Amino acid sequence: MREETGPYLSPNLREFNHINKEYNDIYHEAIVRMGLSESAFDILYSVCELGDGCLQRDICKVCYIPKQTVNSAVRKLEKEGYLVLHKGHGRQMHISMTEMGKEKLKQWIYPMIRSENEAFQALTEEETIQLLNLHRKYVTALRKSMSDGMQKE
């Protein structure tokens, strides 16, 4: 390791980082064209995944976004008329799309999901399974390494 000049970035790590940044750039460009914040996009996308009436806490789990960020973005989307909040059991808040919100899902989110599905269709079933398995394995190893590395400090 070259600590005096910084840590060694292997060619594989560099390539992976570039690919990851390109993923982020693709989504960022699309989100900007929609005129949305990334958190608003994540919430609308999550409603498509979880279904109308989903809970804010479920969005936090699906998106890996802090509660406060989700709450702020939900309140903004509610103020703009895209969704409404309904009190559930205890402190649970259910999110339901308004008619205007449903139209925006069709306009903004559905095309994104179609594009993502088309990208997966460029892969064979075997490649898709391999891609998902390798990503899962990498995330697990990275989480463990980060956790172990932070405990050593």
ABEGO torsion letter per residue (X at the ends): XBAAAEBBBBAAAAAAAAAAAAAAAAAAAAAAAAGBBAAAAAAAAAAAAAEBGBBAAAAAAAAGBBAAAAAAAAAAAAAAGABBBBBBBEABBBBBBBAAAAAAAAAAAAAAAAAAAAAAAABBAAAAAAAAAAAAAAAAAAAAAAAAAAAAX
